[in-house]
Amino acid sequence: MQSDTLRSRMSREELRASLSLASLFALRMLGLFLILPVFAVHAPQLAGGDNLVLVGLALGAYGLTQALLQIPFGIASDRYGRKRVIVLGLVLFAAGGFVAAAATDIYWTIVGRAVQGAGAISAAVTAFVADLTRDEQRTKAMAIIGASIGAMFAVSLVAAPALYRAIGMSGIFALTGVLAVAAIVVVLGIVPAEPARRPEAPPEAGFGAVLAEGELARLDFGVFALHAVQMAMFVVVPHALVASGGLPVAEHWKVYLPALAVSLVLVLPVILHVERKRQVKAAFLGAIALLALAQGGFLAFGGTLAGLAVLLVAFFAAFNVLEAVLPSLVSRAAPAAARGAALGIYNTSQSLGLFAGGAIGGWIAQAAGAGGVHLFAAGLAAVWAIIAASMRVPPHTASRTIQIGRVDDPERLRAALARVNGVREAIVIPERGVAHLTVTPGWDERSVEELVRGGA
């Protein structure tokens, strides 16, 4: 038997998978982000759009339907394949964009956003990334996706005001549908084929195990809090840039883009250091603390353009670290047979956060102003910090490829390998005469050797 040594660099196949799936995320998220910088200011032009609660619902409706469908989509991707589910979700996202483009009041805009959210593919995409990358490279893969999302956010900040002037809000919504169609082309033509594997347990059993796992519940609460803070903040920050910063909507990118760029420069070395030194928990808790401090800072220093810019740098830095680390931790903590289900619950929590942040943020802004929104966001981040303080980071794993020769019953061998102490996941590829194992430190290598020699 031969084993691969642990490599510090991504393989060519891992890099292709990460970049292609990141481009898929990027196209879809650009369609989403183009709305955020301009919608709150545009909304009063719609019938009913002068009600901030309804504006918050229009921003958050996407998250509500995402929340309802992420788990079913994640389980379906475990059972029927990632690509089928992803294409179906993109079709729904495109349809919702076209509905919102035709809307003349806030209510039909909410409907369009809800249909967009029904394309709940985040779990399937992140599970696909986890399928195609080794554990030790997964945070890098998630960081690539996070960087692509950040880049699209930056593009949207510059492009949204210009597009708003050129084609209006209806045109932007229609463009989101076109971008979803482009993403379907990426899925069918560029994204690598799914790995050949069979689940180690029925998806229903894995789903029950996921629900019962306390560490996953901490991470699910975390992504809920993170995106509730994000959405609540963007109910009021565009108005703050107009009122306190004196910037018209068309010039908001002059604050957003440099803030995001500086945050990425600060964050990328941190992510690489965390992966290399395995200091995930310290970076994780530090980013949550920074998130809370940034929201508190808006209360004290959000009245000036310089204060807003610095606080946005702090927010984006914390957000980008957490966006890279959270899904990596979920994919490592989840049972291998139910990775799509686990990420479905995770993304449901994320979507609930988007909905709650938009709805609650709009309600608080209407009742107590921007200060109340930032106070709510800071308090939620502080609660998250308390919950996360006692978290246990999943053990690091390594990948091993072993030669198995001719095997009469590959599924029996795979199941036997998966039961060996320290083996987290086993994939047998009989046509190549190899098995890929994901193992934890101290795994029982001798038992694996005996199974391979015996053919089962």
N, C-alpha and C positions, 0 to 999 in steps of 0.2 A: 504493500500500500504506500502511496505517496501523498504528501500533504503540501498545500501551498503555504508559504510563509506570509505573514501579515504584511501587506503593502500599504505605504502611507499615501499613495497617489490613487486617484480614481482610474479605473481601466477605461479603455476607449469606449467599450460598450456602456459603462456606467455614465460616462460623460455625454454620450449621444442621448441616452435615455433622459438624463437630467435636463439637458438643453432643450430637447424636443418637447418634453412635458412642461418645462418652464415657459416655452414659447406659447404653448396651449393656454396655460394659466394667464400669461401676459395678455394675449388677445382678449380673453374673456374679462379679465380685470380692467383692461383699458375701457372696455364697454361700460363697466360699472363705474369706474372712477371719473369718466368724463362728466358724469352727472353731478358729483359732489360739489365741485367748486362753484357751480352756477345755479343749481336748482333752488336753493333757499332764497336767493335773491330774485329769481325768475317767478317763483310760485305766486306772488300777489297778482300776476297778470292772468292767472287761471281763475275760473269761477270757484270760489271757496278757498282759494290759495292764500288768503290773508289770515287764516287760522293756523297758528304755529303748531297746534296739536296735529292737524291734518297734514301739515308739511312734514312733521316728524314721522307720521304714519306712512307717508309716501316714501320717505327715505328708508324706513324700517320694515315696510311690508315685504320687501325682498327677503329680509332675514327671517320673517315669520314662516313663509312657505318653504324656505330652505330648511328651517328647523323641523318642519313636519315631514320632509321627504329625505333628509340626509341618511337616516338609518335604513329605510327601505332601499334607497339607491346603493348604499354601502353593502348591505346583505346581498342584493341582486348582483353586484359586481363580484362578490365572492363565489356566487353560484353560477352565473351566466357569462362571466367575463367582463373585464374592465372596459374594453373598447365599445362594446354594445351600449353599455350604460352611459358612457361619456357622450356618445353621439346623440342618444335620446335626450340627455340633459341639455345639450347645446341647441337642439331643435326647439325645445321649450324656451330657452333663453332668448333665441332669435324672435320667436313668436311674441313674447312679452314686450320686447323692444318695439316691434311694429305696432302693437296695441297702444303702448304709451305714446308713440309718435302721432297716432291719430286722435289722442285725447284732447278735449277742449276744456275739461274741468279737472279739479284735483281728484275727484272720485275715480274717474277712468284712468288717471295716472296711477293711482294706488292699485287698480286692477292690473294694469300693465306691469308694474313693478312686482306684484305678487306672482304673475305668470312667469316673469323672468326668474324669480326665486325658485320656482318649481323645477328648474333645471339644476338640481342639487348634485353636482358632480364632484365637489371638492374631495369627498371621501374616496371616491373611485380613483381620482387622479393621484392623491397622496399615497393611497394603497399601491397603485401602480408603480410609483417611484420606489416605495419600499420593496416591492417585488423584484425590481431590476437593479437594486444596489445592495452592497454589503452593509452590515450594521455599522462598521467603523467608518464608512464613507457617507452615511445617511444624513448626518447633520450638514455636511457640505452640500449634498444634493438639495436638502431643504433650504439651505442658505442661497443656492442658485435660484431656486424658485422665489424665495423672499426678495432677492435682489431684482429679479425680473418684475415682480409686483411693484417694488419700489420705483423701478425705472418707469413703469407704466403710470404710476401715480405722478411722477415728475413730468412725464409727457402730457398727462391730462391737465396738469396745472397750467402749462403753457398753452396747450391746444384748446382747452375748453372755452376760455373767453373768446379766442379768435373764431372758433367754430360757432359759438353762440351768436356772434355778430354776423357771421356769413350764412349760416343755415338755420339758426334758431334752435329752440329747445326740441321741437319736433324732429328736426334734422339730426340732432345729436342722438335722440332715442332711436331713430331709424338706423343711424350708423352703428349703434350697439348691436342691432340685428345682423348687419352686414359682417361685423367683426366675428360674431358667433358662427356665421357660415364659413368664414375663413378658418376658424378654429377646427371645424369639422374636416376641412381639407387637410389640415395638419395631422389630425388623428388618423385619417385613413391613408395618408401618403407618406408621413415622415416618422411618426412615433413607432418605436420598435414593436415587434410581435410580442404577445404575452408569453411568459415562460410556461412550459408544459409542466403542470403540477396537479396533484389531486389534494383536496383538503384532508387534514389529519383527523378531523371530526366533522360531524354535520354542522352547518352554519348555525343552526338553532342552539346547539350545545355551546358553541363558541360565544354566541351572543349572551347567553346566561352567565358565562364566566366573565365576560367583559363587564356586565352590569354589577357583578359582585366584587369587582376589583377596586379596592379603596384608592390605590395610587392613581388609577385612571380617573377616578372621580375627582381627585384634586386637580388633575390636569384639565379635565372638562370644565370645572368651575373657573379655572384660570383663563381659558380661552373665552369663556362667557364674559368675564370681567374685562378682559383686554378690549374686546370689540364693543362692549357697552360703553366703555370710556371713549373709544374712538368715535363712535357714532354720536354720542351725546355732545362731545366736544365740537364736532363739525356742524351741529345745529346753531352754535353761537359764535364760533371763531370767524367765519366769513363776515358776520356783522361787526365784530370787533375790529377787523382790519379796515372796514369802511368807516366806522365811527371813531375809533381811537387812533388808528394808523393813518386815516385820511386817504386810503387807497381805494379807487374804484375797482369793481370786480375784475375788469380787464387787466389790472396790474397786480392782482394777488399773487401771481406766479413769481413776482420779484421777491417775495418773502418765502413762499413755499419751496421753490426750487433750490435756492441756496441752502435753506435749512435742511432739506432732505439730502442734498449732496454732502454737506458737512457731516451729517449724522452717519451716512454710509461710510465715509472715510474713517470715522471714529470706530464704527462697529465692526467692519470686516476683519481687522486684526484681532479684535476680541473674540470673534467666532472661531477663527483659526487657532488662537491660543487655547481656548476652552476645549476644543476637540483634541489638540495635541497633549495638553496637560491634564485632561479629564477633570476639569474644575467646573462642571456643569452647574452644580447647585449654587456655588458662590456667584457665578455670573447671572444665574436665573433670579436669585433673590435680590441681587444688586439692581437688575433691570426693573423689577417690580417696585423697589424703593424709588428709583428714578422716576418711574411713571407717576407714583403718588406725589412726589415732590414737584414734578412739572405741573400737575393739576393745581396743587396748592399755590405754586408760583403765579399761575394766571390770576388768582385772587389778589395777590400783592403787587404784581408787576405787569399785569396784562393791559394797562391803560396807555402804554406807549408802543410805538412801532418797534423800537429796539427790544423792549421787553418781550413782546409777542414773538419776535424772531428767535431770540435765545431760547425761549420756552418751547417753541416748535422744534428746535434742534434737539432739546432734551427729550421731548415726546417721541420724535421719530427714532432717536437712538434706542430708547427703551423698547419701542414697538418692534423694531427690526430684529433685535436680539431675541425677544420673546417669540416672534413669528418663526424664527429659524429653529429654536430649541424645542418649543412645545410639540410640534408634530413628530420630531425625531424621538422624543421621549415616549410619546404615545405608541409609535410603531415598535419601539423596543419593549415596552411593557405589555403590549397586547399579545394574546395567544396567536400563534402564526396562522392557524386555521380560520381565525375570525378577524384578521387585520382590517378588512373592509368594514366589518360591523363596528369594530372599535373606533375607526376613523369616522364612521357614520355618526356615532354618538358624539364624538369630539366635534365634528362639524355642525351637528345639530346644536350643540352648546354654543358654538361660535355664532350660528345664525340667530339663536335666541338672544344672544348678546347684542347683535346688530339691531334686532327688532326692539328689544328693551331699551337700548341706548337711544334710538331714535324717538320712540314713543315717550319714554320717561323724560328724556332730555327736552323734547318739545313742551311737555306739560310743565316741567320745572321752569323752563325759560319763560313760559307764559305767566307763571305765578310768581316767580322769585327772581327772574332775570339771569344774566350770564353767571353772576357770582354763585347763585344756587346750583347751577349746572356743574361748575367746576368743584364746588364743595361736595356734591354727590359723587363725582368721578374720583376725587381724592379719597373719600371714605371707602368707596368700593375697592380701590387699589390697596388701601390699608388692610381691609378684611382679607383680601387675597394673600397679602404678605404673611398674615398670621396663619392662614390655612397652609400655605406652602412651606412655612418654616420647618415643619417636621417631616417633610417629604423624604422618601427614599428613592435615590436615583437608580434606575434599573441597571443591572450589571452589564459591563461592556462585553460584547461578544466578538468572535472572530469567525472568518469563513475558512472552511477547509474543503478541498476537492480531493476525493479518493477514487482510486481505480477499482472497479468492481468486476471487470471481465464480463463473461456471459452469465446472465441471470434468467432463470426460468419464470420467476414470478416477481417482477419489479415492485409491484404494489406491496406484496408481503415484506420484501426487504426494506422498502421505504418506511413502512409502519414499524418494523422492528428497530430500525435505526432511530426513528423519532422517539422511541421509548427509552433509549439509552440515557443514563444519567449524564446531564450536562449538554445534551443535544437539544437545541431549541427548535430546529427545523431541519427537515431532510427532503431533498429533491433528487430523485433517481432518474437518470437519462440513459436508458438501456442502449439506445442506438449509438451513443458515444462511449459506453462502458464506464461511466463515471457517476458519482453521487456528490452533490453539493450539500455540505452541512454548515449550519450556523451553531456554534458551540460557545459555552461559557468557560471561564477558567476552571481547570481541574476536571474537565470532561473525561469520560471513561474511554480512552482511546483503545485499550485492550479489548473491551467488549465489541467495539466497532470492528476491529480486526477479525475477531472470531466470527462475527456475523457475515462479513464479506467473504471470508474463506469458506463458510458453510453455505453461502448463496442465499441465506435468509437469516 
